[in-house]
Amino acid sequence: MKNFIEELKWRGMIHDVMPGTDEQLQKEMTNGYIGFDPTADSLHIGNLVPVMLLMHFQRCGHKPFVLVGGATGMVGDPSGKSEERNLLSADVLNHNLEGQKNQLMKFLDFKTGDNKAELVNNYDWFKDFTFLDFIRDVGKHITINYMLAKDSVKNRLEKGMSFTEFTYQLVQGYDFYWLYKNKKCKLQLGGSDQWGNIVTGTELIRRKARGEAFALTCPLITKADGSKFGKSEGGNVWLDPKRTSPYKFYQYWLNVSDEDAMNFIKF
């Protein structure tokens, strides 16, 4: 089995990695996942590095899960955001999920081998989860102090954030717990802005399931002003040719700095 961590290191694709991750990956075929936010019907180039993470993960003999956030997309992730974003209806979210699924199937093998990719939707396990059940079964395991210490929360406190976005890390943390219990996922991967949300999941697994789980994040591809690409943000470069023409897509990569180009080629 090819060493996944070493593969990422030479490509410059590791931002943070939890101790013990490499040992877990070398011990056995490991199930891991990345969550994608369905606030648009197309992925954008900011999603490319996480998608490439899953591609390398599968090529190294591990089993990738793609989580589409049918439930979390109704809440909104505050990570890397300066403002509250608009929430979408169930019909719009379902349309977006279908569009992203079709794109992801071009990158990952969903059909062959023991490590074929699987797609899951967190709406399936949240749709019947009542608020009282959630605060009893999830909320009691994570303290307010722990949640307030996260950068995604601290960076928004002065401007203000809703209770909805404040609790997002618990919702994403429960995703990891559910996949750990039901799909044997021991690793969550994602962009560097997701570290706080991911380790909330590892903490929930430790406290609620008495289990051990791991985390790994990659660098972000950012806009010229340094801000992250996001489906609810302006100035995006989309993978859908109807949203971003092939010419504009090509021009984006042609105009990046030489230093960035060297990094992107290795991804």
N, C-alpha and C positions, 0 to 999 in steps of 0.2 A: 504494500500500500504506500503510495507516494505521500511524503510528509507535507501536510497542508500548511503548517506554520512556516516552514522553510520556504515553501513556494511563495507565500505572501510576503515574506521578508525581503527577498531579492526584488520583488515587484514594487516594494514600497507601499504595500496595501494594509499595513497594520498601524492603527493609531493607539489603541489600548487593547490589552489582552489580560484576562484574569489568570492569576497563577494556577497551574494545574491543567490548563486547557490543552497544552501540547501533549502531556502525559495521557490525558483521556483520549485524544484523537489517535495516538499511537497504539493504545491498548485494544481498540475495537472499532468497527464501523460505527460511527456516531450519527445520530439524528440531530439535525440542526435546522434553524429556521430564520427567516427574515420577514418582517411585516411590511406591507406596502399600503400606503394611504390612498383610498379610492375617491379622492376629491376631484379627480378629472378622469376622462375616459382614455387617457394616454399616459404612459410614463414619460419622464423627461430625462435629460442627460445627467441631472443630479442623482437619478436612480441607477445610472449605469454601473457605478462602482459596486453598490450592493448586489446588483444582478451578476456582475462578474465574480463577486465573492462566492455566490451560490454555484456558478459554473465551475470555478476551481475546486470548490468543496465537493461537488459531485465527481469531477474528474479524478480527485484524489481518493475516491472509493467510499465517500460518505453519502448519507441520504439527506437531500435537501427538502425542506417543507417551505412552501410559499404561503404565508398568511395574508389574506386580503381582509382589510379591516372594515367589514360591513357594519360592525357595531361601533368600533372606535372612530370610524369616519363620521359618525353622528355626533361625536363629542368634540374632537379637535385637539390635536397635540400642540402644546405651547412651546415645545423645544425649538429654539432658534427663531421664534416668532416674537415680534415686538407688539403685535396687536391681536385682539380676539378675532377669529375668523368666522365667516358665515357658516351655519350648519346646513346640511343638505337633506332633501327628502329621501325617503326609502326608494322611490322610483328612480331618481337621479343616481343614487348610489349603486343600484343594481345595474343600470346602464354602464356606469363607469367600471364596475367590477368585470363585466363581460369584455369590455375593450382592453383592459389591462391583462386579463387572462390570455387573450389571443396573442398579445405581444410577448408575454413570458414564455409561451410555448415555443417561441422561436429560439430561445436561449437555453432551455433546459429540456432534458429527456424525461418525459412523463410516461413513457411506454415500456421501456425495457430494463431488465436487470433488477437485482435485489435492492439497489439504491436508486430506483426510479423516483423522480420528483413527485410530490403530492401537493395539491392545493387545498387549503382549508380556509373557511370563512368564520371569523369569530362571532358573527351574528348567530351562528348555529348554537353556540353554548351560552350566549348572553340573552337571547330573545325571551327565555322563560325564567331568567334569573331576577328575582324581585329585589327592590332596593333594600328591604329589611334583611333578606338573605345575604346580600352583598356586604353590608356593613357588619353583619354578624360573622360571616365566614372569611372575609378578606380584610375589612377595615381594622379589625381588632389586632391584627398581626403586625401592622406597620404604624409607627408612632408619627404624630404631627411633626415632632422635631426632625425626624428622619426625612420627611417629605419637604420641609422648609429648607433643608440644607442643600437641596438640588439646585444647580445653576438655572435650570429651566424655570424654576419658581422664583429664586432670588432676583433674577434679572427682570422680573415682571412686577415685583411687589410694589414699587413706587408708583408705577402707572396703574396698577390694579389688574387683577385677573379674576375670572368667575370661579365659583365652586366647581363648575363643570370641568374647566381646564385644570384646576388644581388637583382634581381626583384622577386625571388621565393616567398618571403613572401607576395608580392602583389597578386600573382597567388593563393596561398593557402588562403589568406584572402578573395579573391573573391569567392572561393569555399564555404566558410562559409556564405557569403552574399547571394549567389545563393540558397543554401539550406535553409537559413532563409526565403527567399522570396517565394520559390517554394515548399518546403517540411516542412515548419514551424519548422525547427531545431533551437533550442535556446541554445544548448550546444554542444561544441566541446571538446572531450577528446583526450588524447594522452600521449606519453612519455614526461618526464621532459625536454628533449631537444627541444620539440616543443612549449614550452610556448610562446616564442617570436612570432612565426608564428601564433599561435592561437589568441593571443590578438590583432594582426594586424587585424584579422577578426572581432573581437568584436568592434574594433575601426572603421572599415569600416562600419559595420552595424549601429553604433551610428551616424556616420557622414552622411552616404548616405541614410539610411532608417529611421533615427531618432528612431531606435529601441534599444532594450536591449537584449544582448546575454551574455552567460556565458562560463567559461573555467575551466577545471580540468585536471591536469596531474598526472601521476603515476611515481614511481621510475623506473629506467632502470635496466635490467639485463645486466651486463657487463662481458667482458672477464677477464681473470686472470690479464692482465696488466692494467685493469681499462678502456679500450677503449670500445666503444659501439659496439654491433653487428650490422652489416649492410649487405644488400644483395650484395653490391659491394665491401665488405671488405673480407679479408682472415680470416681463422680460425673460420668459422661459424659452428654452430650446427643446422642442418636443420630439419624441421618436415617431410620432404619427406624421406622415408627409402631408396630411391635410391641414395640420396645425402649423408645422414648420416645413417649408419647402426643402427638397434635397439640396438646393443651391445655398439656402441660408444655413442649413445644417453643416454643409461643407465649409462655408465661410467662417463659422464659429471656430472650428478646429484649425483652420488655416491662420486665424488671427490670434490664437493663444501665444503666450510668450514661449521662447525657446526652452526655458527652464521647465515650464508646465508641460510642453510637448514631450520632453524626455520622460517625464513621469507618466503621462497618459499612455504613451506607447507601451510601457511596461505593464500597465494594468491588463 
